[in-house]
């Protein structure tokens, strides 16, 4: 996992076609803007427990929801691999 520190109004570019913008930081919350091609699916999880369960599965080496493929010995969702190849 890549961990970055960004300030409001700064951006992070993923590949050549996905931009994550830090719109606002306030009161312990971060507002993000994501710009991506329409063929890229962006999903969010509102239930923190589900995130925790998925993180534990990944840590245990179990694939999470969706189809997974290995690249360089690391497991990635096929969607993430496709996005990286755009």
N, C-alpha and C positions, 0 to 999 in steps of 0.2 A: 504494500500500500504506500502510495506517495502522499505525504502530508505536507501541505503548503500553508504559509501564513500570507494572507492577502488583506488589503484594506478595502473599504467601500470604494466603488467605482473602478476597481482593478479587475482584470480578466485573466482567465486561464484558457489556453487553447489546447484541445485534444485532437490530435491529427490535424488535418487541414480544413475540416468542415464543422467542428463542434467548438462553440465558445461558451464558457461558463463565466458569467459576470456577477460580481458581488455588488448587488444593488444597494443594500442597506445593512448596517450592523447596529443593533439597538437592543438593550435590555436582555442580553443573553441569547438573542435570536439573530439569525442571518437570513436575509432575503436574497435568493439567487435568481438569476435570469439565465436561461439556457437557450442558445440558438443552435439548431441542428437541421439537417435536411429532413424533409417529410418522411423519408423511408426509415429514419432512425426512431425507434420507439423509446420514449422516455417514461419510465414508471417511477412511482413514489410509493413509499410505505408509511402510512400514518401510525401504525402500531409499533412502538419501539420494541415490544417483546418479540415480534416477528423478525425484526432486524437482528436481535440478540440470538434467536434460534438459528437464523441463517449463518451468522458469524460463527456460531459454535459448530455447525455442520461443516463449514468451510475449513475451520481449524482442525476438525477430525478427519478431513480428507473426503468427506461425503459431498457429492454434487448437490448444488442447490437447485431450486426450481428452474426449469428450462433445460435446453440441451447444452451439453458441455463438451468442449474439445481441449486436448492438451497441446500446448505450444511451448516448446523448450522446457518440457517437464512440468509446466505450470498449467492448471486448469482455468479456462476462461469460458464464458458463455459464447455460443456461436455468434450471437448478436454483437458482443464486444469485439470479437475477432473481425467480423464483417465491417464494423464501424472503423476499426483500425486500418483496414485495407482500402478504405475509400480514398 
